[in-house]
């Protein structure tokens, strides 16, 4: 374990323990002391997260990270589509809701390593949802007349 990792863990544990102690101080109605311990605990936690690790020079590890980001991006897009497919929903999604979610997913996918064919497949799934919503709305309009 390197010195940086050891220092990060020490600072994290100290911040966590001090935050718990601050909660106890708040519990026994010692508000100023609890606030001081909480501020100190937050300071330790912030310093534990500010220490940066050395940059990875190995291309294989960077490639693995790209694959992980790629899989994460596809999972997020898949979850977005599944959330609109009326699974557990009482009201079908509107076209605006579908378009807003599509914009958010596209903004997310812009920063991820996803190729064009996969983006096209995701776009087609959103198009299917939009078409189904239009058909449902037109069917309801016929029943209302």
Number of C-alpha atoms within 10 A of each C-alpha: 5 6 8 14 14 11 14 19 15 15 20 21 16 19 24 17 15 22 23 16 17 23 18 14 19 17 11 9 11 13 15 12 14 22 16 15 22 23 16 17 23 18 15 22 22 14 14 21 12 10 12 10 8 7 6 9 8 8 9 10 11 12 11 11 12 15 15 13 16 16 15 15 20 20 12 14 24 14 11 18 21 13 13 20 15 12 9 8 10 7 8 15 17 15 15 10 13 19 14 12 17 19 12 14 21 16 11 13 19 12 10 17 16 17 10 9 9 11 17 11 11 20 17 12 16 21 15 13 20 20 13 16 18 14 12 12 13 12 11 11 10 8 7 7 5
